[in-house]
Amino acid sequence: MVCRRPVRILVLLLLFAGLGGCSSTSAQDSGGPLPPEQAAYDVFHYDLDVTVDPARERVEGTVDVRAVVEAPLEVLVLNLDRRLSVRQAWEIGAQDTRRSVERKDGRNELWIDLGRSYAAGDTLHARVAYKGRPRVAPNPPWDGGLTWGETPAGAPWIATSCQTEGADLWWPVKDHPSDEPDSMDLAFTVPDSLVAASNGRLRSVERASDSTETYRWHVSTPINTYNVTLNAAPYVSLDTTYTSTSGDAVPVAAYVLPSDSARAARALPDFLDQVRFLEETLGPYPPRADKYGLAQSPFLGMEHQSLIAYGHDFTPGGLGYGASFDALHFHELAHEWYGNLVTVRDWKDFWLHEGTATYLEALYAEARRGESAYHGRIDDFRQAMTGGTPIARRDPTSAEDIYYGDVYNRGALALHTLRHVVGEEALRTILRRFAYPDGPVRDGGTPFRNVTTAEFIRLAESVSGRSLDAFFEVYLYRDTLPVLETSRADGRLQLRWTHTGEATFEVPVPVRVADSTRRVSMTGGEGRLSVPADAGVAVDPAGWVLRRQ
């Protein structure tokens, strides 16, 4: 994503599905430099209680924020889209105290006067009541907000999507990927004809005399706020249990429209096969203490933690290429590890979410259909790659700014080439240990945390036993891809890397001479190989090395 835009590369969908992308001038953009007033506190729990009115497309609710103060603090700064109004704010303590709220001109911020100075180490508890008509998603999930749709039978079908825009499109929150609450409580009141599905475990359903029901959910693990979701429709729930590789019994709940329940039931074993593959590849399913969940959505998809938004038709494909498996479900599921378990501290490293989830599609194809299927997926990624901008940054970056780089395809192809450089087993070890640094965790424990590209590089170097600074400098931080120049004369093939900036780029090159493929070392960025004058030569015939063609 998301807002992981977790549904595969925007460019791929533009090419194959004719869908439009986000406007670069959208009303909201998540992340970027963290203001000092927000860096001064760390949220450890949100309690969100929302009443949803589908007829008027409005919400009304409260959010309780509990945080630890990191630096002296006199104001609590939260984010909230200006379409939504604040009814009141309170400081919760021995006596609940109303506090004044200021909205800065042109900014989606709430400045709540705390009435006193909090010191580092203090705990604060504030409550905000708000209401209004949230932004209607123009083109979900890429241009997000709330979707007020209808099922084929004409019932309300409601869903959230807000990866690049941020959760403040629909509730007051600290909108930055670096701050994940340790847990959350979620309550959604909807007409009693609907089911409100969300993250975590369902604790209760309370029926009221006004023909509404309140669904109460508890998230027991850290969660990034863009992954907090509401899905409401006249769902039926397909329930079972999955046994994790950790030994834990994981509740399974697939919320689907009644008309699609039979197809969903047939697809569910394949979906759980994908869970098994990712567990065997990366480690135990991360939110297993809560559930594996899926909610059928009126848009393509999102990686909402423990409740994937799924808008495909329960058949193979879904991402614009000829996958033999449901690639949409797989991609969103892969984000439970890369995106939800490990979440970037800043969107500048967003390729770690999308590039890795995309590459894992190829690994799954290889596991189920063999080497040719793997290279088929890699070819799909290569054909869809746009290039032209770096896919990682060194300075704080907003979600939309980095999303327009090809974090999906170029990120996946960088990992494909890394496999060529360090070896398949080393790459698998890197991916697994980045997800679970201390190995498999039992009893529901999972190391949810924020990560950076620098940490990934250090791990890759440690596992492979080689310096990879130049590799990642060229593939992640440069605008353009390297160029491989070749020449053949007097029984010798000369190869030279160019357009690599100041980096000494030494990625080895496979060369097929007649019927034999050799690995040419590129010490100092140059390599040579003796070849018979009459021999056929093919440079990198299998397409292992990412370069400009």
Disulfide bonds with the S-S distance in Angstrom:
none
